[in-house]
Amino acid sequence: MVSRARKNPFTEWWWTVDRTMLGLLIVLMGIGMVLSLAASPPVAERLPNVSSYHFVYKHALFLPMAFIIMIGLSFLDRRTIRRLALLILAGSLVFMVVILFIGNTINGGRRWMSVFGMSLQPAEFLKPAFVVLCAWFFSENTRNSEIPGRLFAFLLLAVCVVLLVAQPDFGQTALLFLVWGAIFFMAGMPWLWIGGFGGVAMAGLGLAYVFIPHVTSRIDRFVKEEGDNFQVDRAIESIVGGSWLGQGPGEGVVKRILPDSHTDFVFAVAAEEYGIVLCLIILGLYGTVVLKSLILSQTIKDAFTRLAISGLAILFGLQAIINMAVTVRLMPAKGMTLPFISYGGSSTLAIAIGMGFLLALSRKTAEESSRLKHIRPYGQERV
């Protein structure tokens, strides 16, 4: 038990951090490790000169790194978070430009680059930093209308969208646009602007459908259910076959034939081997983290903290929803990982950064609330 009487950074952190939220995130990491053991070996066995547990070992390396990053960042104050987000954003943008020239092309997209023998996807690290800085810009505009915070936020969105479309990565582009719109809405976006940005988004989707064959193919496969829907069809079959309680650990079949069973379709492996019950538990864990964060944010007076917590929670939740929706054929295929569960080094570490920021911002709020509890109205004495 950590005593409140001991005054040091750890005890201060322990009594002010949202331990419930921290526990939920740790549970998601644990589920990710279990599902990595279930889904990864068959994928590795199809690769030449690779151990069956190649992806399991790497995932077991990334998760502790993610945990350390998340805990370390949760000690920071708001000003340091903003500065660090600016550094991460600047580095991500530089790497995203470099990647257009020397990046590795995988599945038709130039989104990765090799750094010290590790495959790095800069767009993943861009997302949490983007959310924090947009929250800062909008909050500054709210505090002082003469500060062009909205303009800065719009320009930042435009730069990020251009670089993402150039890769191309339309899934991340859509995710970033949705989160940006949500932050802008919470910052007091006029209804006229809402309609305008909605129209721009629909127009952009229409143009992408007409002029970009990759987007056309994915939307047609989703709407008409024609063409190569192999992974989605097998995922649906695995969910139906798993029923409520699943086939049992190691008894799944879909992971032996799906190329992305350890990444984009790990939710299908969970359904087949552990059943719909586990899927509902996973959904509940994500939902609890997001709802708890949004409810907490509404009690905060500081505009930056409120918008940043809300934006980070929405980013976390939307990414999870997109992954699960693709698996059950509610959305076209996006190539989005399931936070803390899917295999992916860049994704796991970037999500840890976002959740570390969220824990830090909510911790400082909890600390302030704790101090306020000791304030008595004028004239009222402590008993």
Backbone hydrogen bonds, N-H to C=O, Kabsch-Sander energy under -0.5 kcal/mol:
donor,donor_aa,acceptor,acceptor_aa,energy
3,S,1,M,-0.6
6,R,3,S,-0.7
7,K,5,A,-0.7
8,N,6,R,-1.0
12,E,8,N,-2.4
13,W,9,P,-2.3
14,W,10,F,-3.1
15,W,11,T,-2.1
16,T,12,E,-0.6
16,T,13,W,-0.9
17,V,13,W,-2.4
19,R,17,V,-1.4
22,L,18,D,-2.3
23,G,19,R,-2.5
24,L,20,T,-2.1
25,L,21,M,-2.1
26,I,22,L,-2.1
27,V,23,G,-2.2
28,L,24,L,-2.0
29,M,25,L,-1.9
30,G,26,I,-2.2
31,I,27,V,-2.5
32,G,28,L,-2.2
33,M,29,M,-1.9
34,V,30,G,-2.1
35,L,31,I,-2.7
36,S,32,G,-1.7
37,L,33,M,-1.7
38,A,34,V,-1.2
39,A,35,L,-3.0
40,S,36,S,-2.3
43,V,39,A,-0.6
43,V,40,S,-0.7
44,A,40,S,-2.2
45,E,41,P,-2.3
46,R,42,P,-0.6
46,R,43,V,-0.9
47,L,44,A,-1.7
50,V,47,L,-0.8
54,H,51,S,-1.8
57,Y,53,Y,-2.7
58,K,54,H,-1.8
59,H,55,F,-2.5
60,A,56,V,-2.5
61,L,57,Y,-0.9
62,F,58,K,-2.4
63,L,59,H,-2.5
65,M,61,L,-1.4
66,A,62,F,-2.8
67,F,63,L,-2.6
68,I,64,P,-2.4
69,I,65,M,-2.4
70,M,66,A,-2.7
71,I,67,F,-2.6
72,G,68,I,-2.8
73,L,69,I,-2.6
74,S,70,M,-1.4
75,F,72,G,-1.2
76,L,73,L,-1.8
81,I,77,D,-2.1
82,R,78,R,-2.3
83,R,79,R,-2.1
84,L,80,T,-2.8
85,A,81,I,-2.7
86,L,82,R,-2.0
87,L,83,R,-1.9
88,I,84,L,-2.7
89,L,85,A,-2.7
90,A,86,L,-2.4
91,G,87,L,-2.5
92,S,88,I,-2.5
93,L,89,L,-2.6
94,V,90,A,-2.1
95,F,91,G,-2.4
96,M,92,S,-2.3
97,V,93,L,-1.6
98,V,94,V,-2.4
99,I,95,F,-2.6
100,L,96,M,-0.6
100,L,97,V,-0.9
101,F,98,V,-1.8
102,I,98,V,-2.1
103,G,99,I,-1.8
104,N,112,W,-3.1
106,I,104,N,-0.6
106,I,109,G,-2.6
109,G,106,I,-1.8
110,R,167,Q,-2.4
111,R,104,N,-0.7
111,R,109,G,-1.0
112,W,104,N,-1.1
113,M,120,L,-1.9
115,V,113,M,-0.5
115,V,118,M,-3.0
118,M,115,V,-1.7
120,L,113,M,-3.2
124,E,121,Q,-1.5
125,F,121,Q,-0.7
126,L,122,P,-1.5
127,K,123,A,-1.0
129,A,125,F,-0.9
130,F,126,L,-2.7
131,V,127,K,-2.1
132,V,128,P,-2.0
133,L,129,A,-2.3
134,C,130,F,-2.4
135,A,131,V,-2.4
136,W,132,V,-1.9
137,F,133,L,-2.7
138,F,134,C,-2.7
139,S,135,A,-2.2
140,E,136,W,-2.4
141,N,137,F,-1.9
142,T,138,F,-2.0
143,R,139,S,-2.3
144,N,140,E,-2.4
147,I,144,N,-1.9
149,G,147,I,-2.6
152,F,148,P,-2.3
153,A,149,G,-2.5
154,F,150,R,-2.4
155,L,151,L,-2.6
156,L,152,F,-2.4
157,L,153,A,-2.2
158,A,154,F,-2.5
159,V,155,L,-2.4
160,C,156,L,-2.3
161,V,157,L,-2.7
162,V,158,A,-2.4
163,L,159,V,-2.0
164,L,160,C,-2.3
165,V,161,V,-2.8
166,A,162,V,-1.7
167,Q,163,L,-0.7
167,Q,164,L,-0.8
169,D,164,L,-1.8
173,T,169,D,-1.5
174,A,170,F,-2.5
175,L,171,G,-2.2
176,L,172,Q,-2.7
177,F,173,T,-2.4
178,L,174,A,-2.4
179,V,175,L,-2.3
180,W,176,L,-2.6
181,G,177,F,-2.5
182,A,178,L,-2.1
183,I,179,V,-2.4
184,F,180,W,-2.5
185,F,181,G,-2.4
186,M,182,A,-2.2
187,A,183,I,-1.5
188,G,185,F,-1.5
189,M,184,F,-1.2
194,I,190,P,-1.8
195,G,191,W,-2.2
196,G,192,L,-2.0
197,F,193,W,-3.1
198,G,194,I,-2.2
199,G,195,G,-2.2
200,V,196,G,-2.2
201,A,197,F,-2.5
202,M,198,G,-2.3
203,A,199,G,-2.5
204,G,200,V,-2.7
205,L,201,A,-2.3
206,G,202,M,-2.3
207,L,203,A,-2.6
208,A,204,G,-2.4
209,Y,205,L,-2.1
210,V,206,G,-2.0
211,F,207,L,-2.7
212,I,208,A,-1.9
215,V,212,I,-0.6
216,T,212,I,-2.3
217,S,213,P,-2.8
218,R,214,H,-1.8
219,I,215,V,-2.4
220,D,216,T,-2.5
221,R,217,S,-2.4
222,F,218,R,-1.6
223,V,219,I,-3.0
224,K,220,D,-2.6
225,E,220,D,-0.5
225,E,221,R,-0.6
226,E,220,D,-0.6
229,N,227,G,-1.4
233,D,229,N,-3.0
234,R,230,F,-2.5
235,A,231,Q,-2.2
236,I,232,V,-2.3
237,E,233,D,-2.1
238,S,234,R,-2.2
239,I,235,A,-2.0
240,V,236,I,-2.3
241,G,237,E,-2.6
242,G,238,S,-2.0
243,S,239,I,-1.1
246,G,242,G,-2.3
247,Q,272,E,-3.0
248,G,273,E,-1.9
251,E,248,G,-2.1
256,R,253,V,-1.7
257,I,254,V,-1.5
258,L,254,V,-2.0
261,S,258,L,-1.1
263,T,260,D,-1.1
265,F,260,D,-2.4
266,V,263,T,-1.1
268,A,265,F,-0.6
269,V,265,F,-1.1
270,A,266,V,-2.1
271,A,267,F,-1.9
272,E,268,A,-2.3
273,E,269,V,-2.4
274,Y,270,A,-2.1
275,G,270,A,-0.6
275,G,271,A,-1.0
276,I,243,S,-2.4
277,V,244,W,-2.2
278,L,274,Y,-0.6
279,C,275,G,-1.4
280,L,276,I,-2.5
281,I,277,V,-2.0
282,I,278,L,-2.8
283,L,279,C,-2.5
284,G,280,L,-2.5
285,L,281,I,-2.3
286,Y,282,I,-2.2
287,G,283,L,-2.6
288,T,284,G,-2.5
289,V,285,L,-2.1
290,V,286,Y,-2.3
291,L,287,G,-2.9
292,K,288,T,-2.5
293,S,289,V,-1.8
294,L,290,V,-2.5
295,I,291,L,-2.7
296,L,292,K,-2.2
297,S,293,S,-2.4
298,Q,294,L,-1.2
299,T,296,L,-1.7
300,I,297,S,-1.3
306,R,302,D,-2.3
307,L,303,A,-2.6
308,A,304,F,-2.7
309,I,305,T,-2.5
310,S,306,R,-2.0
311,G,307,L,-2.7
312,L,308,A,-2.7
313,A,309,I,-2.2
314,I,310,S,-2.5
315,L,311,G,-2.5
316,F,312,L,-2.2
317,G,313,A,-2.7
318,L,314,I,-3.1
319,Q,315,L,-2.0
320,A,316,F,-1.6
321,I,317,G,-2.7
322,I,318,L,-2.8
323,N,319,Q,-2.0
324,M,320,A,-2.4
325,A,321,I,-2.9
326,V,322,I,-2.2
327,T,323,N,-1.7
328,V,324,M,-1.7
329,R,326,V,-1.3
330,L,325,A,-3.5
331,M,325,A,-0.8
341,I,338,L,-2.2
342,S,338,L,-2.6
343,Y,262,H,-2.8
348,T,344,G,-2.4
349,L,345,G,-2.4
350,A,346,S,-2.4
351,I,347,S,-2.5
352,A,348,T,-1.8
353,I,349,L,-1.7
354,G,350,A,-2.1
355,M,351,I,-2.7
356,G,352,A,-2.4
357,F,353,I,-2.4
358,L,354,G,-2.1
359,L,355,M,-2.6
360,A,356,G,-2.2
361,L,357,F,-2.6
362,S,358,L,-2.4
363,R,359,L,-2.1
364,K,360,A,-2.2
365,T,361,L,-1.4
366,A,362,S,-2.3
367,E,363,R,-2.4
368,E,364,K,-2.0
369,S,365,T,-2.4
370,S,366,A,-2.2
371,R,367,E,-1.7
372,L,368,E,-2.0
373,K,369,S,-1.3
374,H,371,R,-1.2
375,I,372,L,-1.5
380,Q,377,P,-2.3
381,E,379,G,-0.6
